[in-house]
Amino acid sequence: MTSSSANNTLTGEPTKTSGQFHSVKGTVVETIGNVTGATSWQTSGKEEHAAGEAEYNAAQAKGYAEGTIDRVSGKKDAVVGAVTGDKSQQAAGNARHDKGEAQQEINKNV
């Protein structure tokens, strides 16, 4: 019953969706084990829940880091565009900065 949820099996990257799925599935399996007294199900459920939580947290950290990169790169492009008078570079930089800021907000720890 144990599922290695450290990474999404399709892309090799952690995802929030897969992490949440395995976390919930692990909790359900553990609950079934608790109700039936099946210790193997309890253990398997705990392991899958923990792996799901770890995957979710890894995906969240990755998303936040990507947002930081976009935010900093976008700010740099916006400043360079403003200094050189390149309005399209400035606008693209501002858009990337805003995208990064939104991605950081979505992935911040609460």
DSSP file with accessible surface (Angstrom, degrees, kcal/mol):
  #  RESIDUE AA STRUCTURE BP1 BP2  ACC     N-H-->O    O-->H-N    N-H-->O    O-->H-N    TCO  KAPPA ALPHA  PHI   PSI    X-CA   Y-CA   Z-CA
    1    1 A M              0   0  126      0, 0.0     2,-0.1     0, 0.0    28,-0.1   0.000 360.0 360.0 360.0 -18.3    0.0    0.0    0.0
    2    2 A T        -     0   0   85      1,-0.0     2,-0.5    45,-0.0    43,-0.1  -0.428 360.0-162.0 -68.7 136.3    3.0    2.4    0.5
    3    3 A S        -     0   0   30     41,-0.3     2,-1.1    -2,-0.1    48,-0.1  -0.975  18.9-133.0-121.1 129.0    3.4    4.9   -2.3
    4    4 A S        +     0   0   99     -2,-0.5     3,-0.3     1,-0.1    44,-0.1  -0.706  33.4 168.8 -80.4 105.7    6.5    6.8   -2.9
    5    5 A S        +     0   0    1     -2,-1.1    -1,-0.1     1,-0.2    17,-0.1   0.125  38.7 112.9-105.9  18.6    5.2   10.3   -3.2
    6    6 A A  S    S+     0   0   57      1,-0.2     2,-0.3     8,-0.1    -1,-0.2   0.856  90.0  10.7 -62.3 -31.9    8.5   12.2   -3.1
    7    7 A N  S    S-     0   0   80     -3,-0.3     2,-0.2     7,-0.1    -1,-0.2  -0.991  89.0 -95.9-142.9 153.5    8.0   13.2   -6.8
    8    8 A N     >  -     0   0   30      5,-1.5     4,-2.3    -2,-0.3     5,-0.2  -0.489  33.1-139.9 -65.7 130.9    5.2   13.1   -9.3
    9    9 A T  T  4 S+     0   0  132     -2,-0.2    -1,-0.1     1,-0.2    -4,-0.0   0.768  95.6  52.9 -71.2 -22.5    5.8   10.0  -11.4
   10   10 A L  T  4 S+     0   0  157      3,-0.1    -1,-0.2     1,-0.1    -2,-0.0   0.921 127.5  14.9 -78.9 -44.3    4.9   11.6  -14.7
   11   11 A T  T  4 S-     0   0   93      2,-0.3    -2,-0.2     0, 0.0    -1,-0.1   0.593  91.4-126.4-107.3 -14.1    7.2   14.6  -14.6
   12   12 A G  S  < S+     0   0   39     -4,-2.3    -3,-0.1     1,-0.3    -2,-0.0   0.490  77.4 110.5  78.3   0.5    9.6   13.7  -11.8
   13   13 A E  S    S-     0   0   88     -5,-0.2    -5,-1.5    -6,-0.1    -1,-0.3  -0.839  76.2-107.4-108.0 146.2    8.8   17.0  -10.1
   14   14 A P        -     0   0   21      0, 0.0     2,-0.3     0, 0.0    -7,-0.1  -0.454  37.6-168.1 -69.4 142.5    6.9   17.5   -6.9
   15   15 A T     >  -     0   0   38      1,-0.1     4,-2.1    -2,-0.1    44,-0.2  -0.977  28.7-134.2-131.5 149.4    3.4   18.9   -7.3
   16   16 A K  H  > S+     0   0   49     -2,-0.3     4,-2.8     2,-0.2     5,-0.2   0.905 106.5  53.1 -64.6 -41.2    0.9   20.2   -4.8
   17   17 A T  H  > S+     0   0  109      2,-0.2     4,-2.4     1,-0.2    -1,-0.2   0.943 111.8  43.3 -62.5 -48.9   -2.0   18.2   -6.3
   18   18 A S  H  > S+     0   0   21      1,-0.2     4,-2.6     2,-0.2     5,-0.2   0.911 113.9  52.3 -64.1 -40.8   -0.2   14.9   -6.1
   19   19 A G  H  X S+     0   0    0     -4,-2.1     4,-2.2     1,-0.2    -2,-0.2   0.924 110.8  46.6 -61.2 -44.4    1.1   15.7   -2.6
   20   20 A Q  H  X S+     0   0  104     -4,-2.8     4,-2.7     2,-0.2     5,-0.3   0.914 111.1  53.0 -63.9 -41.7   -2.4   16.5   -1.4
   21   21 A F  H  X S+     0   0  121     -4,-2.4     4,-3.0    -5,-0.2     5,-0.2   0.950 112.3  43.3 -58.6 -49.9   -3.8   13.4   -3.0
   22   22 A H  H  X S+     0   0   27     -4,-2.6     4,-2.5     1,-0.2    30,-0.2   0.862 112.3  53.8 -68.4 -33.0   -1.2   11.1   -1.3
   23   23 A S  H  X S+     0   0    9     -4,-2.2     4,-2.0    -5,-0.2    -1,-0.2   0.951 114.1  40.8 -63.3 -48.9   -1.7   12.9    2.0
   24   24 A V  H  X S+     0   0   92     -4,-2.7     4,-2.5     2,-0.2    -2,-0.2   0.928 115.2  51.5 -66.5 -43.5   -5.4   12.4    2.0
   25   25 A K  H  X S+     0   0   80     -4,-3.0     4,-2.7    -5,-0.3     5,-0.2   0.921 109.5  50.9 -60.8 -42.7   -5.1    8.8    0.7
   26   26 A G  H  X S+     0   0    0     -4,-2.5     4,-2.7    -5,-0.2    -1,-0.2   0.905 109.0  50.8 -61.6 -40.4   -2.6    8.0    3.4
   27   27 A T  H  X S+     0   0   58     -4,-2.0     4,-2.4     2,-0.2    -1,-0.2   0.913 111.2  48.5 -63.7 -41.1   -5.0    9.4    6.1
   28   28 A V  H  X S+     0   0   77     -4,-2.5     4,-2.5     2,-0.2    -2,-0.2   0.938 112.7  47.4 -64.4 -46.9   -7.9    7.3    4.7
   29   29 A V  H  X S+     0   0    9     -4,-2.7     4,-2.4     1,-0.2    -2,-0.2   0.926 112.3  49.9 -61.5 -43.2   -5.7    4.2    4.7
   30   30 A E  H  X S+     0   0   44     -4,-2.7     4,-2.5    -5,-0.2    -1,-0.2   0.914 109.9  51.2 -61.9 -41.6   -4.5    4.9    8.2
   31   31 A T  H  X S+     0   0   72     -4,-2.4     4,-2.6     2,-0.2    -2,-0.2   0.921 108.9  50.5 -63.0 -42.6   -8.1    5.4    9.4
   32   32 A I  H  X S+     0   0   70     -4,-2.5     4,-2.7     1,-0.2     6,-0.3   0.923 110.9  50.2 -60.7 -41.8   -9.1    2.1    7.8
   33   33 A G  H  X>S+     0   0    0     -4,-2.4     4,-1.7     1,-0.2     5,-0.8   0.898 110.2  49.6 -62.8 -40.0   -6.2    0.4    9.6
   34   34 A N  H  <5S+     0   0   87     -4,-2.5    -2,-0.2     2,-0.2    -1,-0.2   0.907 113.5  45.7 -64.2 -42.4   -7.2    2.0   12.9
   35   35 A V  H  <5S+     0   0  120     -4,-2.6    -2,-0.2     1,-0.2    -1,-0.2   0.902 122.1  35.8 -69.0 -40.4  -10.9    0.9   12.6
   36   36 A T  H  <5S-     0   0   93     -4,-2.7    -1,-0.2    -5,-0.2    -2,-0.2   0.596 105.1-122.5 -89.9 -13.7  -10.0   -2.7   11.5
   37   37 A G  T  <5 +     0   0   49     -4,-1.7     2,-1.0    -5,-0.2    -3,-0.2   0.599  59.1 149.7  82.1  10.1   -6.9   -3.1   13.7
   38   38 A A     >< -     0   0   32     -5,-0.8     4,-1.9    -6,-0.3     3,-0.4  -0.676  28.8-169.1 -81.8 103.1   -4.7   -3.8   10.7
   39   39 A T  H  > S+     0   0   97     -2,-1.0     4,-2.7     1,-0.2     5,-0.2   0.823  83.5  60.1 -65.8 -29.9   -1.3   -2.4   11.7
   40   40 A S  H  > S+     0   0   79      1,-0.2     4,-2.5     2,-0.2    -1,-0.2   0.900 107.2  46.5 -65.3 -36.3    0.1   -2.8    8.2
   41   41 A W  H  > S+     0   0   90     -3,-0.4     4,-2.7     2,-0.2    -2,-0.2   0.881 111.1  52.4 -70.7 -37.7   -2.6   -0.4    6.9
   42   42 A Q  H  X S+     0   0   42     -4,-1.9     4,-2.4     2,-0.2    -2,-0.2   0.952 114.0  42.4 -60.8 -48.5   -1.9    2.0    9.8
   43   43 A T  H  X S+     0   0   72     -4,-2.7     4,-2.5     2,-0.2    -2,-0.2   0.928 115.0  49.6 -64.9 -45.9    1.8    2.1    9.0
   44   44 A S  H  X S+     0   0    7     -4,-2.5     4,-2.6    -5,-0.2   -41,-0.3   0.912 111.6  49.4 -61.1 -41.9    1.3    2.3    5.3
   45   45 A G  H  X S+     0   0    0     -4,-2.7     4,-2.6     1,-0.2    -1,-0.2   0.917 110.4  49.7 -64.8 -43.1   -1.2    5.1    5.7
   46   46 A K  H  X S+     0   0  115     -4,-2.4     4,-2.5    -5,-0.2    -1,-0.2   0.915 112.2  48.7 -61.3 -42.4    1.1    7.1    8.0
   47   47 A E  H  X S+     0   0   93     -4,-2.5     4,-2.5     2,-0.2    -2,-0.2   0.923 113.0  46.1 -64.7 -44.3    4.0    6.6    5.5
   48   48 A E  H  X S+     0   0    0     -4,-2.6     4,-2.5     2,-0.2    -2,-0.2   0.904 112.1  51.5 -67.5 -38.5    1.9    7.7    2.5
   49   49 A H  H  X S+     0   0   62     -4,-2.6     4,-2.5    -5,-0.2    -2,-0.2   0.945 111.8  46.8 -61.0 -47.0    0.5   10.7    4.4
   50   50 A A  H  X S+     0   0   57     -4,-2.5     4,-2.4     1,-0.2    -2,-0.2   0.909 112.5  49.7 -63.2 -41.3    4.0   11.8    5.4
   51   51 A A  H  X S+     0   0   24     -4,-2.5     4,-2.4     2,-0.2    -1,-0.2   0.904 110.8  50.5 -64.8 -38.7    5.3   11.4    1.8
   52   52 A G  H  X S+     0   0    0     -4,-2.5     4,-2.5   -30,-0.2    -2,-0.2   0.916 110.5  48.7 -64.7 -42.5    2.3   13.4    0.5
   53   53 A E  H  X S+     0   0   75     -4,-2.5     4,-2.5     1,-0.2    -2,-0.2   0.912 111.4  50.5 -63.5 -41.2    3.0   16.2    2.9
   54   54 A A  H  X S+     0   0   56     -4,-2.4     4,-2.4     2,-0.2    -2,-0.2   0.910 111.0  48.4 -64.1 -41.4    6.7   16.2    2.0
   55   55 A E  H  X S+     0   0    1     -4,-2.4     4,-2.5     2,-0.2     5,-0.2   0.927 111.3  50.0 -65.0 -43.5    5.8   16.4   -1.7
   56   56 A Y  H  X S+     0   0   54     -4,-2.5     4,-2.4     1,-0.2    -2,-0.2   0.942 112.5  47.1 -59.2 -47.2    3.4   19.2   -1.2
   57   57 A N  H  X S+     0   0   83     -4,-2.5     4,-2.4     1,-0.2    -1,-0.2   0.884 111.4  51.2 -64.1 -38.0    6.0   21.2    0.8
   58   58 A A  H  X S+     0   0   43     -4,-2.4     4,-2.4     2,-0.2    -1,-0.2   0.915 111.0  48.1 -65.4 -41.7    8.6   20.6   -1.8
   59   59 A A  H  X S+     0   0   11     -4,-2.5     4,-2.5     2,-0.2    -2,-0.2   0.898 111.3  51.1 -64.8 -39.0    6.3   21.8   -4.6
   60   60 A Q  H  X S+     0   0   18     -4,-2.4     4,-2.3    -5,-0.2    -2,-0.2   0.932 111.4  46.7 -64.9 -44.5    5.5   24.9   -2.5
   61   61 A A  H  X S+     0   0   63     -4,-2.4     4,-2.5     2,-0.2    -2,-0.2   0.914 112.4  50.7 -64.3 -40.5    9.1   25.7   -1.9
   62   62 A K  H  X S+     0   0   77     -4,-2.4     4,-2.5     1,-0.2    -2,-0.2   0.928 110.5  49.2 -63.6 -43.8    9.9   25.2   -5.6
   63   63 A G  H  X S+     0   0    6     -4,-2.5     4,-2.2     2,-0.2    -1,-0.2   0.904 110.9  49.8 -63.2 -40.4    7.1   27.5   -6.6
   64   64 A Y  H  X S+     0   0  101     -4,-2.3     4,-2.2    43,-0.3    -1,-0.2   0.931 111.2  49.0 -65.0 -43.3    8.2   30.2   -4.2
   65   65 A A  H  X S+     0   0   50     -4,-2.5     4,-2.2     1,-0.2    -2,-0.2   0.914 110.7  50.2 -63.8 -41.3   11.8   30.0   -5.5
   66   66 A E  H  X S+     0   0   73     -4,-2.5     4,-2.4     1,-0.2    -1,-0.2   0.894 109.4  52.1 -63.5 -38.6   10.6   30.2   -9.1
   67   67 A G  H  X S+     0   0    0     -4,-2.2     4,-2.6     2,-0.2    -2,-0.2   0.899 107.7  52.0 -63.6 -39.0    8.5   33.3   -8.2
   68   68 A T  H  X S+     0   0   51     -4,-2.2     4,-2.6     2,-0.2     5,-0.3   0.925 109.3  49.4 -63.2 -43.7   11.5   34.9   -6.6
   69   69 A I  H  X S+     0   0  102     -4,-2.2     4,-2.7     1,-0.2     5,-0.3   0.931 113.2  46.4 -61.8 -46.9   13.6   34.4   -9.8
   70   70 A D  H  X S+     0   0   18     -4,-2.4     4,-2.6     1,-0.2     5,-0.2   0.905 112.6  51.0 -62.5 -40.1   10.8   35.8  -12.0
   71   71 A R  H  X S+     0   0   86     -4,-2.6     4,-2.1     2,-0.2    -2,-0.2   0.940 114.5  41.4 -64.3 -47.4   10.4   38.8   -9.6
   72   72 A V  H  X S+     0   0   96     -4,-2.6     4,-2.3     2,-0.2    -2,-0.2   0.935 117.4  47.1 -68.1 -45.2   14.1   39.7   -9.5
   73   73 A S  H  X S+     0   0   31     -4,-2.7     4,-2.5    -5,-0.3    -2,-0.2   0.897 112.4  51.0 -63.6 -40.2   14.6   39.1  -13.3
   74   74 A G  H  X S+     0   0    0     -4,-2.6     4,-2.5    -5,-0.3    -1,-0.2   0.910 109.2  49.8 -64.2 -41.5   11.5   41.1  -14.1
   75   75 A K  H  X S+     0   0  112     -4,-2.1     4,-2.4    -5,-0.2    -2,-0.2   0.922 111.1  50.2 -62.6 -43.5   12.6   44.0  -11.9
   76   76 A K  H  X S+     0   0  116     -4,-2.3     4,-2.8     1,-0.2     5,-0.2   0.946 112.2  46.8 -59.7 -48.2   16.1   44.0  -13.7
   77   77 A D  H  X S+     0   0   34     -4,-2.5     4,-2.7     1,-0.2    -1,-0.2   0.889 111.6  51.6 -62.9 -39.0   14.5   44.0  -17.1
   78   78 A A  H  X S+     0   0    7     -4,-2.5     4,-2.3     2,-0.2    -1,-0.2   0.923 112.4  45.4 -65.1 -41.7   12.1   46.8  -16.1
   79   79 A V  H  X S+     0   0   78     -4,-2.4     4,-2.7     2,-0.2     5,-0.2   0.940 113.9  48.2 -67.7 -45.7   14.9   48.9  -14.9
   80   80 A V  H  X S+     0   0   58     -4,-2.8     4,-2.6     1,-0.2     6,-0.3   0.926 112.6  49.9 -61.4 -41.8   17.1   48.3  -17.9
   81   81 A G  H  X>S+     0   0    0     -4,-2.7     5,-1.5    -5,-0.2     4,-1.0   0.902 111.7  48.0 -62.7 -39.9   14.2   49.0  -20.2
   82   82 A A  H  <5S+     0   0   52     -4,-2.3    -2,-0.2     3,-0.2    -1,-0.2   0.915 113.7  46.8 -67.3 -42.1   13.5   52.3  -18.3
   83   83 A V  H  <5S+     0   0  121     -4,-2.7    -2,-0.2     1,-0.2    -1,-0.2   0.901 118.6  40.2 -68.2 -39.9   17.1   53.4  -18.5
   84   84 A T  H  <5S-     0   0   92     -4,-2.6    -1,-0.2    -5,-0.2    -2,-0.2   0.538 110.6-118.0 -87.3  -8.1   17.6   52.5  -22.1
   85   85 A G  T  <5 +     0   0   50     -4,-1.0     2,-1.2     1,-0.2    -3,-0.2   0.626  64.7 145.3  81.9  12.3   14.1   53.9  -23.1
   86   86 A D     >< -     0   0   65     -5,-1.5     4,-2.3    -6,-0.3    -1,-0.2  -0.706  25.6-176.5 -87.4  95.2   13.0   50.4  -24.3
   87   87 A K  H  > S+     0   0  152     -2,-1.2     4,-2.6     1,-0.2    -1,-0.2   0.843  79.4  54.0 -64.6 -34.4    9.3   50.5  -23.4
   88   88 A S  H  > S+     0   0   87      2,-0.2     4,-2.6     1,-0.2    -1,-0.2   0.909 110.5  46.3 -69.5 -38.4    8.6   47.0  -24.5
   89   89 A Q  H  > S+     0   0   56      2,-0.2     4,-2.6     1,-0.2    -2,-0.2   0.910 113.1  50.6 -66.6 -39.6   11.4   45.6  -22.3
   90   90 A Q  H  X S+     0   0   50     -4,-2.3     4,-2.4     2,-0.2    -2,-0.2   0.935 112.7  45.5 -62.6 -45.1   10.2   47.7  -19.4
   91   91 A A  H  X S+     0   0   61     -4,-2.6     4,-2.4     2,-0.2    -2,-0.2   0.916 113.6  49.0 -65.7 -42.6    6.6   46.4  -19.8
   92   92 A A  H  X S+     0   0   60     -4,-2.6     4,-2.5     1,-0.2    -1,-0.2   0.903 111.5  50.4 -64.2 -40.2    7.8   42.8  -20.2
   93   93 A G  H  X S+     0   0    0     -4,-2.6     4,-2.5     2,-0.2    -2,-0.2   0.915 110.1  49.0 -63.4 -43.1    9.9   43.2  -17.1
   94   94 A N  H  X S+     0   0   66     -4,-2.4     4,-2.4     2,-0.2    -2,-0.2   0.902 111.3  50.3 -63.3 -39.5    7.1   44.7  -15.1
   95   95 A A  H  X S+     0   0   59     -4,-2.4     4,-2.4     2,-0.2    -2,-0.2   0.921 111.9  47.1 -65.8 -42.3    4.8   41.8  -16.2
   96   96 A R  H  X S+     0   0   91     -4,-2.5     4,-2.6     2,-0.2    -2,-0.2   0.902 111.4  51.9 -66.6 -39.8    7.4   39.2  -15.2
   97   97 A H  H  X S+     0   0   27     -4,-2.5     4,-2.4     2,-0.2    -2,-0.2   0.939 111.3  46.7 -59.4 -46.9    7.9   40.9  -11.9
   98   98 A D  H  X S+     0   0   90     -4,-2.4     4,-2.4     2,-0.2    -2,-0.2   0.895 111.1  52.2 -64.9 -38.3    4.2   40.9  -11.2
   99   99 A K  H  X S+     0   0  124     -4,-2.4     4,-2.4     2,-0.2    -1,-0.2   0.928 111.0  47.8 -62.3 -44.5    3.9   37.2  -12.2
  100  100 A G  H  X S+     0   0    0     -4,-2.6     4,-2.5     2,-0.2    -2,-0.2   0.901 109.9  52.2 -63.1 -40.2    6.7   36.3   -9.8
  101  101 A E  H  X S+     0   0   80     -4,-2.4     4,-2.1     1,-0.2    -1,-0.2   0.923 110.8  47.7 -63.0 -41.7    5.1   38.3   -7.0
  102  102 A A  H  X S+     0   0   52     -4,-2.4     4,-2.4     2,-0.2    -2,-0.2   0.906 110.9  51.3 -66.0 -40.1    1.8   36.4   -7.6
  103  103 A Q  H  X S+     0   0   43     -4,-2.4     4,-1.7     1,-0.2    -2,-0.2   0.901 109.6  50.1 -66.2 -38.0    3.6   33.1   -7.6
  104  104 A Q  H  X S+     0   0   15     -4,-2.5     4,-0.6     2,-0.2    -1,-0.2   0.918 109.8  51.3 -63.5 -42.8    5.4   33.9   -4.4
  105  105 A E  H >< S+     0   0  115     -4,-2.1     3,-0.8     1,-0.2    -2,-0.2   0.914 110.2  48.6 -62.0 -42.5    2.0   34.9   -2.8
  106  106 A I  H 3< S+     0   0  118     -4,-2.4    -1,-0.2     1,-0.2    -2,-0.2   0.858 118.5  40.3 -64.8 -34.9    0.4   31.6   -3.8
  107  107 A N  H 3< S+     0   0   17     -4,-1.7   -43,-0.3    -5,-0.2    -1,-0.2   0.304  85.2 119.9-103.4   9.9    3.3   29.5   -2.5
  108  108 A K  S << S-     0   0   92     -3,-0.8     2,-0.3    -4,-0.6   -47,-0.0  -0.408  70.1-106.5 -75.3 151.6    4.1   31.3    0.7
  109  109 A N              0   0  129     -2,-0.1    -1,-0.1     1,-0.0    -2,-0.1  -0.605 360.0 360.0 -74.9 135.5    3.9   29.4    4.0
  110  110 A V              0   0  183     -2,-0.3    -1,-0.0    -3,-0.0    -3,-0.0  -0.664 360.0 360.0 -96.3 360.0    0.9   30.4    6.0
